[in-house]
């Protein structure tokens, strides 16, 4: 059996608001996923951080392969002109845009990016953050600070 780990179930449940860190459900889910990881013949994961966390659960390193998320850059055009009307409408004319398109869960790193934004703006004041997806309001309301 090959098991793919893109995030830990217990952490995803916390981000989704269906449990809390350290709760009985959290601990049981972590134990069950650790059992599955130990039972797997091979494990794939998307990043070095998850690989290290899996190793901390007692999984042999040689069972784990990192396969990063990837994009076929041949499918994108890099010299295309931006839609000027849309840039104007969004207040992005003459701005450097940092963008994210996806689901807003803490494990995607959006809170880290938002925490870093004031420091980024001090050095590059014309940067703007453009977030497209679902769950931002919920993520912000769950933010601890």
N, C-alpha and C positions, 0 to 999 in steps of 0.2 A: 504494500500500500504506500502510495506517495501522498503526503499531506502538505497542502499549501497554506502557509501562514502569512496573511497580509496585515493582520493586527490580532491582538489577543482578544478573545471573546469577552473576557471580564472587563477589559478596558473599554472596548466598544460599547458594552452595556452601560458603563458609567457615562460615557459621552452621549449616549442616546437617552440618558435619564431614566433607565429602567432598573438601576440598582445604584448602590453607593460603594465607594472603595472600602474594602475591609468587611463588608456585610457578609452574612452567611452565604447568600447567593453568589457574591463575588468570589469567596474562598472556594466554594464548591465548583463553580465554573472553571476557576483556575486549576483546581485539582483534576477535573475531568479532561481539560485540554492538555495538561501535562501528561496524563495517562495516554491520551491519543498520540501525542508527540513521541513518547517513549515506545509505543507500539508500532509506529510507522517504520517502514523499511527505509524510506528516504523522506526528506523534508525540503521544500523549497520556500524561500522567503524573499521579500522584495528589497531588503536593505541590511547593511552591516549591523545596525542597532538591534534589529529584531533577531538576527543571527546570534549576537552576543547574549541577548536575553533568553533565547532558547537554550544556549549552552549553560547558562546559570541554572536552568531547570534540570540539569543533569543529563542532557542529551549529548551524545558523542559528536564532536565537530565533524567527523567524516560522514555523518548522515545528512548534513545540512549544505544546501547549495543556494547561493544568493543569485536570483534572477531579477535584476532591477526593472522597474517600470520603464517602458521605452516608447518612443514616438518615431514613426517613419517620417523623417524630415523631408523626404522626396515628395510627400503628399502636401507640403505647405509651400507657399510662395513667399519669399522673403523680400522681394523688391516691389511688392504691390503697394500702391498708394493707399493711405488710410482714407476712410470716408470722412471728408472734412465736415459735412453737415452733422454727422454723429459725434465727431470730436467736439464741435462747437456746442452741440446740445448737452453733452456730458461735462463741459467745462474742461476739456483735455487738450485744447489747442496749445501748442508749444510746451507740452508737459511730457515728462518721462513717465510712462505708465507701467506699473507693476500689476500684473493680473493673475487671477486664479479663477478657474472654472471647475466646479465640482461640488461635492457635498461638504457641508461645513461641520466637520467633527474635529475635536481637539487633536486627534492623532494625525490630521493632515498638516498641522503646523501653523494654522491661521492665527491662533492666539500669540504665538511666538513672533510672527510677522507683524502683527498689530502692536505688540509691545516694542518692537524694534523701530517702528515707523517714526516716532518722534526724533530718535537719534539720526535716522536716515534723512529726515527733513532738515535737521540742523546743518548737515553737510551738503545736501542736494535739495534745496527748497522747492524746486519745480517738479518733484516726484508726486505722483498721485497713485492711490491704490484702487484698483477696479476689481470688485468681487462679484462673481456671477454664480448663482447656484441656490440651493435650498438649505435652510437650517441656520442661517447667520443670526437671526433674532434670538433663537433658542440658545445658540452657542454663547452669545454675548450675555444673555441673562444668567447663564451657568458659570460665567467667569468669576473666579474667586477674588479678584481685586478690581 
